[in-house]
Amino acid sequence: MEIESKFSLSQLQSINEQSMMYTCACPAQVSVQMINLRKLFKYQYACLDKPSDDDVQQVVHQRIAEASIKAHQTLEDCLNEILDLEGWDRSTLTMPTGLRQLIEKSLDEN
């Protein structure tokens, strides 16, 4: 089972690559955590799929899976807002040229 998401793994990786390329790591930090939460959820779901007589452990895995879904939704909303605030092209998930130039100028000045 997967976490429902507005962003595919390849879209998150694209955001990461562009963000790192232009030393604007904030969107990348959010998308990396979303990827990690997907892995956490998948791990917990795999544990839930295993037969177990231990009811407490089943509840533990269920609780962690639920928390990872909520955290993922919160970060996904955050990433959506960040991309809108920064003016990313939503159809290609490309960082806006103006932001790239601003970052490049800042790096040149340092």
Jmol script that loads the backbone (N, CA, C; Angstrom):
load data "model"
ATOM      1  N   MET A   1       0.844  -1.177   0.000  1.00  0.00           N
ATOM      2  CA  MET A   1       0.000   0.000   0.000  1.00  0.00           C
ATOM      3  C   MET A   1       0.889   1.239   0.000  1.00  0.00           C
ATOM      4  N   GLU A   2       0.455   2.269  -0.677  1.00  0.00           N
ATOM      5  CA  GLU A   2       1.197   3.521  -0.784  1.00  0.00           C
ATOM      6  C   GLU A   2       0.406   4.653  -0.136  1.00  0.00           C
ATOM      7  N   ILE A   3       1.110   5.687   0.261  1.00  0.00           N
ATOM      8  CA  ILE A   3       0.454   6.902   0.742  1.00  0.00           C
ATOM      9  C   ILE A   3      -0.086   7.647  -0.469  1.00  0.00           C
ATOM     10  N   GLU A   4      -1.331   8.084  -0.401  1.00  0.00           N
ATOM     11  CA  GLU A   4      -1.880   8.894  -1.486  1.00  0.00           C
ATOM     12  C   GLU A   4      -1.141  10.227  -1.514  1.00  0.00           C
ATOM     13  N   SER A   5      -0.782  10.666  -2.709  1.00  0.00           N
ATOM     14  CA  SER A   5       0.012  11.885  -2.810  1.00  0.00           C
ATOM     15  C   SER A   5      -0.282  12.635  -4.096  1.00  0.00           C
ATOM     16  N   LYS A   6      -0.115  13.932  -4.023  1.00  0.00           N
ATOM     17  CA  LYS A   6      -0.260  14.775  -5.202  1.00  0.00           C
ATOM     18  C   LYS A   6       1.028  14.796  -6.019  1.00  0.00           C
ATOM     19  N   PHE A   7       2.139  14.363  -5.401  1.00  0.00           N
ATOM     20  CA  PHE A   7       3.444  14.380  -6.059  1.00  0.00           C
ATOM     21  C   PHE A   7       3.959  12.955  -6.210  1.00  0.00           C
ATOM     22  N   SER A   8       4.408  12.621  -7.424  1.00  0.00           N
ATOM     23  CA  SER A   8       5.022  11.309  -7.636  1.00  0.00           C
ATOM     24  C   SER A   8       6.460  11.345  -7.121  1.00  0.00           C
ATOM     25  N   LEU A   9       7.058  10.181  -6.990  1.00  0.00           N
ATOM     26  CA  LEU A   9       8.449  10.109  -6.556  1.00  0.00           C
ATOM     27  C   LEU A   9       9.343  10.856  -7.538  1.00  0.00           C
ATOM     28  N   SER A  10       9.105  10.707  -8.823  1.00  0.00           N
ATOM     29  CA  SER A  10       9.947  11.394  -9.817  1.00  0.00           C
ATOM     30  C   SER A  10       9.775  12.913  -9.728  1.00  0.00           C
ATOM     31  N   GLN A  11       8.585  13.383  -9.406  1.00  0.00           N
ATOM     32  CA  GLN A  11       8.389  14.826  -9.234  1.00  0.00           C
ATOM     33  C   GLN A  11       9.156  15.331  -8.013  1.00  0.00           C
ATOM     34  N   LEU A  12       9.096  14.585  -6.925  1.00  0.00           N
ATOM     35  CA  LEU A  12       9.838  14.994  -5.732  1.00  0.00           C
ATOM     36  C   LEU A  12      11.338  14.997  -6.002  1.00  0.00           C
ATOM     37  N   GLN A  13      11.812  14.004  -6.734  1.00  0.00           N
ATOM     38  CA  GLN A  13      13.238  13.953  -7.065  1.00  0.00           C
ATOM     39  C   GLN A  13      13.636  15.122  -7.958  1.00  0.00           C
ATOM     40  N   SER A  14      12.759  15.521  -8.871  1.00  0.00           N
ATOM     41  CA  SER A  14      13.031  16.674  -9.730  1.00  0.00           C
ATOM     42  C   SER A  14      13.143  17.956  -8.907  1.00  0.00           C
ATOM     43  N   ILE A  15      12.240  18.122  -7.945  1.00  0.00           N
ATOM     44  CA  ILE A  15      12.305  19.282  -7.051  1.00  0.00           C
ATOM     45  C   ILE A  15      13.624  19.265  -6.279  1.00  0.00           C
ATOM     46  N   ASN A  16      14.008  18.088  -5.783  1.00  0.00           N
ATOM     47  CA  ASN A  16      15.268  17.956  -5.048  1.00  0.00           C
ATOM     48  C   ASN A  16      16.455  18.367  -5.907  1.00  0.00           C
ATOM     49  N   GLU A  17      16.514  17.857  -7.132  1.00  0.00           N
ATOM     50  CA  GLU A  17      17.640  18.135  -8.015  1.00  0.00           C
ATOM     51  C   GLU A  17      17.749  19.623  -8.328  1.00  0.00           C
ATOM     52  N   GLN A  18      16.635  20.248  -8.678  1.00  0.00           N
ATOM     53  CA  GLN A  18      16.673  21.676  -9.003  1.00  0.00           C
ATOM     54  C   GLN A  18      17.023  22.513  -7.786  1.00  0.00           C
ATOM     55  N   SER A  19      16.458  22.154  -6.651  1.00  0.00           N
ATOM     56  CA  SER A  19      16.715  22.908  -5.434  1.00  0.00           C
ATOM     57  C   SER A  19      18.186  22.830  -5.055  1.00  0.00           C
ATOM     58  N   MET A  20      18.767  21.655  -5.157  1.00  0.00           N
ATOM     59  CA  MET A  20      20.173  21.487  -4.801  1.00  0.00           C
ATOM     60  C   MET A  20      21.090  22.172  -5.821  1.00  0.00           C
ATOM     61  N   MET A  21      20.694  22.111  -7.099  1.00  0.00           N
ATOM     62  CA  MET A  21      21.495  22.719  -8.150  1.00  0.00           C
ATOM     63  C   MET A  21      21.645  24.225  -7.924  1.00  0.00           C
ATOM     64  N   TYR A  22      20.612  24.855  -7.423  1.00  0.00           N
ATOM     65  CA  TYR A  22      20.630  26.300  -7.232  1.00  0.00           C
ATOM     66  C   TYR A  22      20.792  26.683  -5.766  1.00  0.00           C
ATOM     67  N   THR A  23      21.227  25.739  -4.956  1.00  0.00           N
ATOM     68  CA  THR A  23      21.471  25.970  -3.533  1.00  0.00           C
ATOM     69  C   THR A  23      20.269  26.608  -2.846  1.00  0.00           C
ATOM     70  N   CYS A  24      19.104  26.112  -3.196  1.00  0.00           N
ATOM     71  CA  CYS A  24      17.868  26.553  -2.547  1.00  0.00           C
ATOM     72  C   CYS A  24      17.241  25.299  -1.955  1.00  0.00           C
ATOM     73  N   ALA A  25      17.792  24.888  -0.839  1.00  0.00           N
ATOM     74  CA  ALA A  25      17.494  23.555  -0.317  1.00  0.00           C
ATOM     75  C   ALA A  25      16.163  23.428   0.408  1.00  0.00           C
ATOM     76  N   CYS A  26      15.472  24.523   0.642  1.00  0.00           N
ATOM     77  CA  CYS A  26      14.235  24.432   1.428  1.00  0.00           C
ATOM     78  C   CYS A  26      13.182  23.521   0.797  1.00  0.00           C
ATOM     79  N   PRO A  27      12.834  23.692  -0.485  1.00  0.00           N
ATOM     80  CA  PRO A  27      11.868  22.753  -1.069  1.00  0.00           C
ATOM     81  C   PRO A  27      12.400  21.316  -1.052  1.00  0.00           C
ATOM     82  N   ALA A  28      13.696  21.157  -1.245  1.00  0.00           N
ATOM     83  CA  ALA A  28      14.287  19.816  -1.235  1.00  0.00           C
ATOM     84  C   ALA A  28      14.176  19.181   0.143  1.00  0.00           C
ATOM     85  N   GLN A  29      14.364  19.960   1.196  1.00  0.00           N
ATOM     86  CA  GLN A  29      14.257  19.423   2.544  1.00  0.00           C
ATOM     87  C   GLN A  29      12.858  18.851   2.784  1.00  0.00           C
ATOM     88  N   VAL A  30      11.856  19.558   2.322  1.00  0.00           N
ATOM     89  CA  VAL A  30      10.476  19.092   2.501  1.00  0.00           C
ATOM     90  C   VAL A  30      10.231  17.836   1.677  1.00  0.00           C
ATOM     91  N   SER A  31      10.660  17.836   0.421  1.00  0.00           N
ATOM     92  CA  SER A  31      10.394  16.671  -0.432  1.00  0.00           C
ATOM     93  C   SER A  31      11.169  15.442   0.034  1.00  0.00           C
ATOM     94  N   VAL A  32      12.379  15.617   0.558  1.00  0.00           N
ATOM     95  CA  VAL A  32      13.143  14.485   1.084  1.00  0.00           C
ATOM     96  C   VAL A  32      12.405  13.860   2.270  1.00  0.00           C
ATOM     97  N   GLN A  33      11.859  14.689   3.131  1.00  0.00           N
ATOM     98  CA  GLN A  33      11.123  14.157   4.282  1.00  0.00           C
ATOM     99  C   GLN A  33       9.848  13.433   3.836  1.00  0.00           C
ATOM    100  N   MET A  34       9.230  13.924   2.768  1.00  0.00           N
ATOM    101  CA  MET A  34       8.050  13.232   2.240  1.00  0.00           C
ATOM    102  C   MET A  34       8.427  11.846   1.723  1.00  0.00           C
ATOM    103  N   ILE A  35       9.560  11.758   1.036  1.00  0.00           N
ATOM    104  CA  ILE A  35      10.036  10.463   0.542  1.00  0.00           C
ATOM    105  C   ILE A  35      10.315   9.526   1.722  1.00  0.00           C
ATOM    106  N   ASN A  36      10.953  10.057   2.767  1.00  0.00           N
ATOM    107  CA  ASN A  36      11.242   9.239   3.951  1.00  0.00           C
ATOM    108  C   ASN A  36       9.964   8.768   4.642  1.00  0.00           C
ATOM    109  N   LEU A  37       8.962   9.627   4.705  1.00  0.00           N
ATOM    110  CA  LEU A  37       7.688   9.226   5.311  1.00  0.00           C
ATOM    111  C   LEU A  37       7.006   8.129   4.501  1.00  0.00           C
ATOM    112  N   ARG A  38       7.143   8.185   3.192  1.00  0.00           N
ATOM    113  CA  ARG A  38       6.582   7.112   2.353  1.00  0.00           C
ATOM    114  C   ARG A  38       7.264   5.783   2.663  1.00  0.00           C
ATOM    115  N   LYS A  39       8.585   5.828   2.854  1.00  0.00           N
ATOM    116  CA  LYS A  39       9.327   4.612   3.199  1.00  0.00           C
ATOM    117  C   LYS A  39       8.898   4.098   4.573  1.00  0.00           C
ATOM    118  N   LEU A  40       8.747   4.993   5.533  1.00  0.00           N
ATOM    119  CA  LEU A  40       8.309   4.607   6.868  1.00  0.00           C
ATOM    120  C   LEU A  40       6.933   3.958   6.815  1.00  0.00           C
ATOM    121  N   PHE A  41       6.019   4.569   6.085  1.00  0.00           N
ATOM    122  CA  PHE A  41       4.669   4.026   5.948  1.00  0.00           C
ATOM    123  C   PHE A  41       4.711   2.633   5.322  1.00  0.00           C
ATOM    124  N   LYS A  42       5.474   2.491   4.248  1.00  0.00           N
ATOM    125  CA  LYS A  42       5.568   1.206   3.555  1.00  0.00           C
ATOM    126  C   LYS A  42       6.126   0.125   4.485  1.00  0.00           C
ATOM    127  N   TYR A  43       7.125   0.483   5.280  1.00  0.00           N
ATOM    128  CA  TYR A  43       7.707  -0.460   6.243  1.00  0.00           C
ATOM    129  C   TYR A  43       6.663  -0.890   7.266  1.00  0.00           C
ATOM    130  N   GLN A  44       5.925   0.078   7.816  1.00  0.00           N
ATOM    131  CA  GLN A  44       4.909  -0.241   8.825  1.00  0.00           C
ATOM    132  C   GLN A  44       3.796  -1.096   8.229  1.00  0.00           C
ATOM    133  N   TYR A  45       3.415  -0.782   7.005  1.00  0.00           N
ATOM    134  CA  TYR A  45       2.358  -1.549   6.352  1.00  0.00           C
ATOM    135  C   TYR A  45       2.818  -2.982   6.116  1.00  0.00           C
ATOM    136  N   ALA A  46       4.092  -3.169   5.769  1.00  0.00           N
ATOM    137  CA  ALA A  46       4.635  -4.519   5.589  1.00  0.00           C
ATOM    138  C   ALA A  46       4.588  -5.288   6.911  1.00  0.00           C
ATOM    139  N   CYS A  47       4.885  -4.599   8.016  1.00  0.00           N
ATOM    140  CA  CYS A  47       4.804  -5.232   9.333  1.00  0.00           C
ATOM    141  C   CYS A  47       3.355  -5.625   9.648  1.00  0.00           C
ATOM    142  N   LEU A  48       2.424  -4.782   9.282  1.00  0.00           N
ATOM    143  CA  LEU A  48       1.012  -5.082   9.530  1.00  0.00           C
ATOM    144  C   LEU A  48       0.536  -6.272   8.704  1.00  0.00           C
ATOM    145  N   ASP A  49       1.144  -6.476   7.551  1.00  0.00           N
ATOM    146  CA  ASP A  49       0.759  -7.582   6.671  1.00  0.00           C
ATOM    147  C   ASP A  49       1.220  -8.939   7.181  1.00  0.00           C
ATOM    148  N   LYS A  50       2.222  -8.932   8.070  1.00  0.00           N
ATOM    149  CA  LYS A  50       2.740 -10.189   8.599  1.00  0.00           C
ATOM    150  C   LYS A  50       1.784 -10.721   9.665  1.00  0.00           C
ATOM    151  N   PRO A  51       1.513 -12.020   9.623  1.00  0.00           N
ATOM    152  CA  PRO A  51       0.657 -12.594  10.674  1.00  0.00           C
ATOM    153  C   PRO A  51       1.310 -12.427  12.046  1.00  0.00           C
ATOM    154  N   SER A  52       0.518 -12.038  13.020  1.00  0.00           N
ATOM    155  CA  SER A  52       1.054 -11.828  14.358  1.00  0.00           C
ATOM    156  C   SER A  52      -0.021 -12.091  15.407  1.00  0.00           C
ATOM    157  N   ASP A  53       0.406 -12.689  16.489  1.00  0.00           N
ATOM    158  CA  ASP A  53      -0.495 -12.885  17.625  1.00  0.00           C
ATOM    159  C   ASP A  53      -0.334 -11.761  18.640  1.00  0.00           C
ATOM    160  N   ASP A  54       0.605 -10.890  18.393  1.00  0.00           N
ATOM    161  CA  ASP A  54       0.899  -9.808  19.327  1.00  0.00           C
ATOM    162  C   ASP A  54       0.055  -8.583  18.969  1.00  0.00           C
ATOM    163  N   ASP A  55      -1.056  -8.419  19.662  1.00  0.00           N
ATOM    164  CA  ASP A  55      -1.973  -7.310  19.383  1.00  0.00           C
ATOM    165  C   ASP A  55      -1.327  -5.954  19.623  1.00  0.00           C
ATOM    166  N   VAL A  56      -0.479  -5.866  20.625  1.00  0.00           N
ATOM    167  CA  VAL A  56       0.171  -4.585  20.927  1.00  0.00           C
ATOM    168  C   VAL A  56       1.039  -4.148  19.757  1.00  0.00           C
ATOM    169  N   GLN A  57       1.822  -5.070  19.203  1.00  0.00           N
ATOM    170  CA  GLN A  57       2.689  -4.714  18.075  1.00  0.00           C
ATOM    171  C   GLN A  57       1.869  -4.308  16.850  1.00  0.00           C
ATOM    172  N   GLN A  58       0.753  -4.939  16.635  1.00  0.00           N
ATOM    173  CA  GLN A  58      -0.118  -4.562  15.521  1.00  0.00           C
ATOM    174  C   GLN A  58      -0.618  -3.125  15.715  1.00  0.00           C
ATOM    175  N   VAL A  59      -0.993  -2.798  16.936  1.00  0.00           N
ATOM    176  CA  VAL A  59      -1.453  -1.437  17.235  1.00  0.00           C
ATOM    177  C   VAL A  59      -0.308  -0.442  17.060  1.00  0.00           C
ATOM    178  N   VAL A  60       0.884  -0.820  17.492  1.00  0.00           N
ATOM    179  CA  VAL A  60       2.057   0.052  17.331  1.00  0.00           C
ATOM    180  C   VAL A  60       2.297   0.350  15.859  1.00  0.00           C
ATOM    181  N   HIS A  61       2.314  -0.682  15.021  1.00  0.00           N
ATOM    182  CA  HIS A  61       2.550  -0.483  13.584  1.00  0.00           C
ATOM    183  C   HIS A  61       1.436   0.346  12.950  1.00  0.00           C
ATOM    184  N   GLN A  62       0.210   0.098  13.356  1.00  0.00           N
ATOM    185  CA  GLN A  62      -0.923   0.866  12.827  1.00  0.00           C
ATOM    186  C   GLN A  62      -0.799   2.335  13.201  1.00  0.00           C
ATOM    187  N   ARG A  63      -0.420   2.588  14.452  1.00  0.00           N
ATOM    188  CA  ARG A  63      -0.293   3.972  14.929  1.00  0.00           C
ATOM    189  C   ARG A  63       0.801   4.717  14.180  1.00  0.00           C
ATOM    190  N   ILE A  64       1.937   4.051  13.961  1.00  0.00           N
ATOM    191  CA  ILE A  64       3.033   4.683  13.220  1.00  0.00           C
ATOM    192  C   ILE A  64       2.616   4.939  11.771  1.00  0.00           C
ATOM    193  N   ALA A  65       1.922   3.996  11.161  1.00  0.00           N
ATOM    194  CA  ALA A  65       1.446   4.180   9.782  1.00  0.00           C
ATOM    195  C   ALA A  65       0.494   5.368   9.696  1.00  0.00           C
ATOM    196  N   GLU A  66      -0.419   5.479  10.650  1.00  0.00           N
ATOM    197  CA  GLU A  66      -1.363   6.607  10.655  1.00  0.00           C
ATOM    198  C   GLU A  66      -0.640   7.940  10.843  1.00  0.00           C
ATOM    199  N   ALA A  67       0.334   7.966  11.741  1.00  0.00           N
ATOM    200  CA  ALA A  67       1.083   9.200  11.982  1.00  0.00           C
ATOM    201  C   ALA A  67       1.892   9.600  10.753  1.00  0.00           C
ATOM    202  N   SER A  68       2.440   8.619  10.053  1.00  0.00           N
ATOM    203  CA  SER A  68       3.223   8.944   8.861  1.00  0.00           C
ATOM    204  C   SER A  68       2.327   9.501   7.759  1.00  0.00           C
ATOM    205  N   ILE A  69       1.095   9.017   7.662  1.00  0.00           N
ATOM    206  CA  ILE A  69       0.151   9.567   6.679  1.00  0.00           C
ATOM    207  C   ILE A  69      -0.160  11.031   7.012  1.00  0.00           C
ATOM    208  N   LYS A  70      -0.434  11.309   8.270  1.00  0.00           N
ATOM    209  CA  LYS A  70      -0.757  12.688   8.681  1.00  0.00           C
ATOM    210  C   LYS A  70       0.425  13.621   8.454  1.00  0.00           C
ATOM    211  N   ALA A  71       1.608  13.171   8.827  1.00  0.00           N
ATOM    212  CA  ALA A  71       2.800  14.006   8.640  1.00  0.00           C
ATOM    213  C   ALA A  71       3.052  14.247   7.151  1.00  0.00           C
ATOM    214  N   HIS A  72       2.856  13.224   6.339  1.00  0.00           N
ATOM    215  CA  HIS A  72       3.045  13.360   4.897  1.00  0.00           C
ATOM    216  C   HIS A  72       2.060  14.382   4.321  1.00  0.00           C
ATOM    217  N   GLN A  73       0.806  14.308   4.755  1.00  0.00           N
ATOM    218  CA  GLN A  73      -0.206  15.258   4.264  1.00  0.00           C
ATOM    219  C   GLN A  73       0.159  16.689   4.653  1.00  0.00           C
ATOM    220  N   THR A  74       0.651  16.873   5.870  1.00  0.00           N
ATOM    221  CA  THR A  74       1.056  18.206   6.329  1.00  0.00           C
ATOM    222  C   THR A  74       2.205  18.737   5.480  1.00  0.00           C
ATOM    223  N   LEU A  75       3.217  17.898   5.245  1.00  0.00           N
ATOM    224  CA  LEU A  75       4.357  18.340   4.438  1.00  0.00           C
ATOM    225  C   LEU A  75       3.970  18.537   2.979  1.00  0.00           C
ATOM    226  N   GLU A  76       3.048  17.731   2.484  1.00  0.00           N
ATOM    227  CA  GLU A  76       2.591  17.900   1.108  1.00  0.00           C
ATOM    228  C   GLU A  76       1.875  19.249   0.949  1.00  0.00           C
ATOM    229  N   ASP A  77       1.035  19.602   1.898  1.00  0.00           N
ATOM    230  CA  ASP A  77       0.385  20.911   1.870  1.00  0.00           C
ATOM    231  C   ASP A  77       1.431  22.025   1.921  1.00  0.00           C
ATOM    232  N   CYS A  78       2.436  21.840   2.753  1.00  0.00           N
ATOM    233  CA  CYS A  78       3.515  22.811   2.875  1.00  0.00           C
ATOM    234  C   CYS A  78       4.262  22.960   1.545  1.00  0.00           C
ATOM    235  N   LEU A  79       4.611  21.842   0.915  1.00  0.00           N
ATOM    236  CA  LEU A  79       5.329  21.894  -0.357  1.00  0.00           C
ATOM    237  C   LEU A  79       4.485  22.570  -1.423  1.00  0.00           C
ATOM    238  N   ASN A  80       3.202  22.269  -1.455  1.00  0.00           N
ATOM    239  CA  ASN A  80       2.309  22.942  -2.408  1.00  0.00           C
ATOM    240  C   ASN A  80       2.367  24.452  -2.227  1.00  0.00           C
ATOM    241  N   GLU A  81       2.310  24.893  -0.989  1.00  0.00           N
ATOM    242  CA  GLU A  81       2.345  26.323  -0.700  1.00  0.00           C
ATOM    243  C   GLU A  81       3.694  26.937  -1.070  1.00  0.00           C
ATOM    244  N   ILE A  82       4.778  26.237  -0.755  1.00  0.00           N
ATOM    245  CA  ILE A  82       6.119  26.733  -1.089  1.00  0.00           C
ATOM    246  C   ILE A  82       6.252  26.914  -2.597  1.00  0.00           C
ATOM    247  N   LEU A  83       5.822  25.918  -3.359  1.00  0.00           N
ATOM    248  CA  LEU A  83       5.945  25.996  -4.818  1.00  0.00           C
ATOM    249  C   LEU A  83       5.125  27.157  -5.369  1.00  0.00           C
ATOM    250  N   ASP A  84       3.944  27.384  -4.797  1.00  0.00           N
ATOM    251  CA  ASP A  84       3.129  28.523  -5.226  1.00  0.00           C
ATOM    252  C   ASP A  84       3.792  29.848  -4.840  1.00  0.00           C
ATOM    253  N   LEU A  85       4.281  29.937  -3.605  1.00  0.00           N
ATOM    254  CA  LEU A  85       4.913  31.171  -3.145  1.00  0.00           C
ATOM    255  C   LEU A  85       6.134  31.529  -3.978  1.00  0.00           C
ATOM    256  N   GLU A  86       6.930  30.524  -4.327  1.00  0.00           N
ATOM    257  CA  GLU A  86       8.140  30.782  -5.102  1.00  0.00           C
ATOM    258  C   GLU A  86       7.872  30.894  -6.603  1.00  0.00           C
ATOM    259  N   GLY A  87       6.681  30.497  -7.035  1.00  0.00           N
ATOM    260  CA  GLY A  87       6.313  30.633  -8.442  1.00  0.00           C
ATOM    261  C   GLY A  87       6.826  29.527  -9.349  1.00  0.00           C
ATOM    262  N   TRP A  88       6.952  28.320  -8.820  1.00  0.00           N
ATOM    263  CA  TRP A  88       7.389  27.200  -9.652  1.00  0.00           C
ATOM    264  C   TRP A  88       6.345  26.925 -10.728  1.00  0.00           C
ATOM    265  N   ASP A  89       6.794  26.471 -11.901  1.00  0.00           N
ATOM    266  CA  ASP A  89       5.887  26.047 -12.968  1.00  0.00           C
ATOM    267  C   ASP A  89       5.268  24.725 -12.523  1.00  0.00           C
ATOM    268  N   ARG A  90       3.970  24.726 -12.281  1.00  0.00           N
ATOM    269  CA  ARG A  90       3.307  23.544 -11.716  1.00  0.00           C
ATOM    270  C   ARG A  90       3.168  22.408 -12.734  1.00  0.00           C
ATOM    271  N   SER A  91       3.172  22.708 -14.021  1.00  0.00           N
ATOM    272  CA  SER A  91       3.027  21.629 -15.005  1.00  0.00           C
ATOM    273  C   SER A  91       4.344  20.873 -15.205  1.00  0.00           C
ATOM    274  N   THR A  92       5.482  21.553 -15.044  1.00  0.00           N
ATOM    275  CA  THR A  92       6.779  20.901 -15.234  1.00  0.00           C
ATOM    276  C   THR A  92       7.574  20.789 -13.936  1.00  0.00           C
ATOM    277  N   LEU A  93       7.069  21.421 -12.867  1.00  0.00           N
ATOM    278  CA  LEU A  93       7.775  21.515 -11.585  1.00  0.00           C
ATOM    279  C   LEU A  93       9.192  22.053 -11.781  1.00  0.00           C
ATOM    280  N   THR A  94       9.257  23.151 -12.535  1.00  0.00           N
ATOM    281  CA  THR A  94      10.521  23.829 -12.796  1.00  0.00           C
ATOM    282  C   THR A  94      10.611  25.075 -11.934  1.00  0.00           C
ATOM    283  N   MET A  95      11.782  25.249 -11.317  1.00  0.00           N
ATOM    284  CA  MET A  95      12.020  26.441 -10.507  1.00  0.00           C
ATOM    285  C   MET A  95      11.940  27.667 -11.408  1.00  0.00           C
ATOM    286  N   PRO A  96      11.322  28.741 -10.931  1.00  0.00           N
ATOM    287  CA  PRO A  96      11.211  29.937 -11.770  1.00  0.00           C
ATOM    288  C   PRO A  96      12.578  30.549 -12.068  1.00  0.00           C
ATOM    289  N   THR A  97      12.719  31.056 -13.292  1.00  0.00           N
ATOM    290  CA  THR A  97      13.976  31.652 -13.728  1.00  0.00           C
ATOM    291  C   THR A  97      14.413  32.773 -12.804  1.00  0.00           C
ATOM    292  N   GLY A  98      13.475  33.611 -12.390  1.00  0.00           N
ATOM    293  CA  GLY A  98      13.817  34.731 -11.512  1.00  0.00           C
ATOM    294  C   GLY A  98      14.443  34.272 -10.212  1.00  0.00           C
ATOM    295  N   LEU A  99      13.947  33.189  -9.651  1.00  0.00           N
ATOM    296  CA  LEU A  99      14.501  32.656  -8.407  1.00  0.00           C
ATOM    297  C   LEU A  99      15.888  32.080  -8.653  1.00  0.00           C
ATOM    298  N   ARG A 100      16.063  31.386  -9.766  1.00  0.00           N
ATOM    299  CA  ARG A 100      17.387  30.844 -10.109  1.00  0.00           C
ATOM    300  C   ARG A 100      18.392  31.968 -10.251  1.00  0.00           C
ATOM    301  N   GLN A 101      17.985  33.050 -10.950  1.00  0.00           N
ATOM    302  CA  GLN A 101      18.900  34.180 -11.150  1.00  0.00           C
ATOM    303  C   GLN A 101      19.226  34.854  -9.834  1.00  0.00           C
ATOM    304  N   LEU A 102      18.244  35.003  -8.955  1.00  0.00           N
ATOM    305  CA  LEU A 102      18.468  35.619  -7.652  1.00  0.00           C
ATOM    306  C   LEU A 102      19.461  34.793  -6.830  1.00  0.00           C
ATOM    307  N   ILE A 103      19.310  33.494  -6.869  1.00  0.00           N
ATOM    308  CA  ILE A 103      20.208  32.604  -6.134  1.00  0.00           C
ATOM    309  C   ILE A 103      21.611  32.668  -6.733  1.00  0.00           C
ATOM    310  N   GLU A 104      21.701  32.612  -8.076  1.00  0.00           N
ATOM    311  CA  GLU A 104      23.001  32.681  -8.740  1.00  0.00           C
ATOM    312  C   GLU A 104      23.701  34.003  -8.426  1.00  0.00           C
ATOM    313  N   LYS A 105      22.957  35.103  -8.431  1.00  0.00           N
ATOM    314  CA  LYS A 105      23.536  36.415  -8.129  1.00  0.00           C
ATOM    315  C   LYS A 105      24.068  36.439  -6.688  1.00  0.00           C
ATOM    316  N   SER A 106      23.293  35.875  -5.786  1.00  0.00           N
ATOM    317  CA  SER A 106      23.701  35.821  -4.389  1.00  0.00           C
ATOM    318  C   SER A 106      25.000  35.024  -4.225  1.00  0.00           C
ATOM    319  N   LEU A 107      25.103  33.915  -4.965  1.00  0.00           N
ATOM    320  CA  LEU A 107      26.311  33.102  -4.892  1.00  0.00           C
ATOM    321  C   LEU A 107      27.514  33.835  -5.469  1.00  0.00           C
ATOM    322  N   ASP A 108      27.297  34.579  -6.576  1.00  0.00           N
ATOM    323  CA  ASP A 108      28.377  35.340  -7.200  1.00  0.00           C
ATOM    324  C   ASP A 108      28.904  36.429  -6.273  1.00  0.00           C
ATOM    325  N   GLU A 109      28.007  37.029  -5.490  1.00  0.00           N
ATOM    326  CA  GLU A 109      28.405  38.096  -4.590  1.00  0.00           C
ATOM    327  C   GLU A 109      29.210  37.586  -3.405  1.00  0.00           C
ATOM    328  N   ASN A 110      29.027  36.335  -3.066  1.00  0.00           N
ATOM    329  CA  ASN A 110      29.762  35.747  -1.945  1.00  0.00           C
ATOM    330  C   ASN A 110      31.050  35.226  -2.435  1.00  0.00           C
TER     331      ASN A 110
END
end "model"
wireframe off; spacefill off
backbone 0.3
color backbone group
